[in-house]
């Protein structure tokens, strides 16, 4: 029996309660940011979706360590965790967990696990979008905070390992290309 199973058996002998995500988080939608306020070198990244920032700005509307979900476009449903102050634009949902019930990163890992389900729920013919209900109606297991913290600790270690493996793969591909590239000489 691993540590998590032992904690669940000790703290939740009748099993783990499930709640709708809307009971344990607040979901906010970002605010429109005019294009002229975006630049390539502002102080804060501006997210208009979940995959990557769309530019930089000198203002922010959220502090660091927040979960975002892309609300519209091809990436609607994509989940990201932002570790810096940032600006959430109009096509960006910001997830604000009720920390007395759920750990922030626990909710992030759960949403990341369900990212494919969210992206499959896009609607609309022109620009796909994701309804708030598609997020808020998700059922999430709610073990005690101590168990959530242990789960987050384990998953964060794997996330770091995955990033390291991706960096090593890129490094390998770069050096393989450099070391095995020879000039062809004409005779």
C-alpha positions as CSV (number, residue, x, y, z in Angstrom):
1,X,0.0,0.0,0.0
2,X,1.5,3.4,-1.0
3,X,1.4,6.5,1.1
4,X,-1.7,8.0,-0.6
5,X,-3.7,4.8,-0.2
6,X,-2.7,4.6,3.4
7,X,-3.8,8.3,4.0
8,X,-7.1,7.7,2.2
9,X,-7.8,4.6,4.2
10,X,-6.9,6.4,7.4
11,X,-8.7,9.8,6.7
12,X,-11.5,8.7,4.3
13,X,-12.5,5.2,5.4
14,X,-15.9,5.6,3.6
15,X,-14.2,6.8,0.4
16,X,-13.5,10.1,-1.2
17,X,-16.3,12.6,-1.8
18,X,-16.9,14.0,-5.3
19,X,-18.2,17.5,-5.9
20,X,-18.9,19.6,-9.0
21,X,-16.0,21.8,-9.8
22,X,-18.3,24.8,-9.5
23,X,-18.7,24.1,-5.8
24,X,-15.0,24.4,-5.1
25,X,-13.7,27.1,-7.5
26,X,-14.7,30.5,-8.8
27,X,-14.3,30.8,-12.6
28,X,-13.5,34.3,-14.0
29,X,-13.3,35.4,-17.6
30,X,-10.4,37.7,-18.6
31,X,-10.9,41.3,-19.8
32,X,-10.4,42.6,-23.3
33,X,-7.0,44.1,-23.8
34,X,-6.6,46.5,-26.8
35,X,-3.9,45.4,-29.3
36,X,-2.0,48.7,-28.9
37,X,-1.3,47.7,-25.3
38,X,0.5,44.5,-26.4
39,X,4.1,44.6,-27.3
40,X,7.1,42.2,-27.6
41,X,8.8,43.4,-24.5
42,X,6.3,44.4,-21.8
43,X,6.7,43.4,-18.2
44,X,3.9,40.8,-18.1
45,X,2.7,38.1,-20.5
46,X,-0.9,38.5,-21.8
47,X,-2.8,35.3,-22.4
48,X,-5.8,35.1,-24.7
49,X,-6.0,31.4,-24.5
50,X,-4.5,28.5,-22.7
51,X,-1.5,27.5,-24.7
52,X,0.9,30.4,-24.8
53,X,0.9,34.2,-24.3
54,X,-0.1,36.4,-27.2
55,X,2.3,39.2,-26.3
56,X,3.4,41.3,-23.4
57,X,1.9,44.3,-21.6
58,X,2.9,46.6,-18.8
59,X,-0.2,45.9,-16.8
60,X,-1.5,42.7,-15.2
61,X,-4.9,41.6,-13.8
62,X,-3.8,38.4,-12.0
63,X,-1.0,37.5,-9.7
64,X,1.2,34.4,-10.2
65,X,0.3,30.8,-9.6
66,X,-3.0,30.7,-11.4
67,X,-4.7,28.2,-13.6
68,X,-6.0,29.3,-16.9
69,X,-8.2,27.6,-19.5
70,X,-8.5,28.8,-23.1
71,X,-12.1,29.9,-23.6
72,X,-12.2,30.4,-27.4
73,X,-10.4,29.4,-30.6
74,X,-8.8,26.2,-31.7
75,X,-7.2,25.8,-28.3
76,X,-10.5,26.1,-26.3
77,X,-10.2,23.8,-23.3
78,X,-6.4,23.9,-23.0
79,X,-5.2,24.2,-19.5
80,X,-2.1,26.0,-18.3
81,X,-0.5,27.0,-15.0
82,X,0.9,30.5,-14.9
83,X,3.8,31.1,-12.5
84,X,4.2,34.9,-13.0
85,X,1.9,37.9,-12.8
86,X,-0.1,38.1,-16.1
87,X,-2.9,39.7,-18.0
88,X,-5.9,37.4,-18.7
89,X,-7.5,38.5,-22.0
90,X,-11.1,38.0,-23.1
91,X,-10.7,34.4,-24.4
92,X,-9.2,33.2,-21.1
93,X,-10.8,31.7,-18.1
94,X,-9.0,32.0,-14.7
95,X,-9.7,29.3,-12.2
96,X,-9.7,30.4,-8.6
97,X,-9.9,27.5,-6.1
98,X,-11.6,27.9,-2.7
99,X,-8.3,27.0,-0.9
100,X,-10.0,26.0,2.3
101,X,-11.5,23.0,0.3
102,X,-9.0,22.4,-2.6
103,X,-5.3,23.0,-3.3
104,X,-4.6,25.2,-6.3
105,X,-2.2,22.8,-7.9
106,X,-4.5,19.8,-7.1
107,X,-7.2,21.5,-9.2
108,X,-4.6,22.2,-12.0
109,X,-3.5,18.6,-12.2
110,X,-7.1,17.5,-12.2
111,X,-8.1,19.9,-15.0
112,X,-4.9,18.9,-17.0
113,X,-6.0,15.3,-16.6
114,X,-9.4,16.3,-18.1
115,X,-8.1,18.7,-20.8
116,X,-9.0,16.4,-23.6
117,X,-12.6,16.1,-22.4
118,X,-12.7,19.9,-22.2
119,X,-11.3,20.4,-25.8
120,X,-13.9,17.9,-27.1
121,X,-16.7,20.0,-25.7
122,X,-15.9,23.0,-27.9
123,X,-19.0,24.4,-29.6
124,X,-19.7,26.9,-32.4
125,X,-19.2,26.9,-36.1
126,X,-16.8,29.8,-36.7
127,X,-14.6,30.2,-33.7
128,X,-14.9,27.3,-31.3
129,X,-15.6,28.1,-27.7
130,X,-16.0,26.4,-24.3
131,X,-19.0,27.2,-22.1
132,X,-18.4,27.8,-18.4
133,X,-20.8,25.0,-17.5
134,X,-18.5,22.5,-19.3
135,X,-15.9,23.3,-16.7
136,X,-18.0,23.9,-13.6
137,X,-20.0,20.7,-14.1
138,X,-16.9,18.4,-14.0
139,X,-16.9,16.1,-10.9
140,X,-13.7,16.3,-8.9
141,X,-12.7,14.0,-6.0
142,X,-12.2,16.0,-2.8
143,X,-9.8,14.1,-0.4
144,X,-8.6,15.9,2.7
145,X,-6.1,18.7,2.0
146,X,-3.2,16.7,3.4
147,X,-3.8,14.0,0.7
148,X,-4.2,16.7,-2.0
149,X,-0.9,18.2,-1.0
150,X,0.8,14.7,-1.2
151,X,-0.7,14.2,-4.7
152,X,0.5,17.6,-5.8
153,X,4.0,16.9,-4.5
154,X,4.2,13.6,-6.5
155,X,2.7,15.0,-9.7
156,X,4.9,18.1,-9.6
157,X,8.0,15.9,-9.4
158,X,6.8,14.0,-12.5
159,X,6.1,17.3,-14.3
160,X,9.6,18.5,-13.7
161,X,11.0,15.1,-14.9
162,X,8.9,15.4,-18.0
163,X,10.2,18.9,-18.8
164,X,13.8,17.6,-18.2
165,X,13.2,14.7,-20.6
166,X,11.7,17.1,-23.3
167,X,14.8,19.4,-22.9
168,X,17.1,16.4,-23.2
169,X,15.3,15.2,-26.3
170,X,15.7,18.6,-28.0
171,X,19.3,18.7,-27.0
172,X,19.9,15.2,-28.4
173,X,18.2,16.1,-31.7
174,X,20.3,19.3,-32.0
175,X,23.6,17.5,-31.4
176,X,22.6,14.5,-33.6
177,X,22.0,16.9,-36.4
178,X,25.2,18.9,-35.8
179,X,27.4,15.8,-35.4
180,X,26.0,13.9,-38.4
181,X,25.8,16.7,-40.9
182,X,28.7,16.7,-43.3
183,X,29.2,18.9,-46.3
184,X,28.9,17.1,-49.6
185,X,31.9,18.0,-51.8
186,X,31.5,18.1,-55.6
187,X,34.1,16.2,-57.6
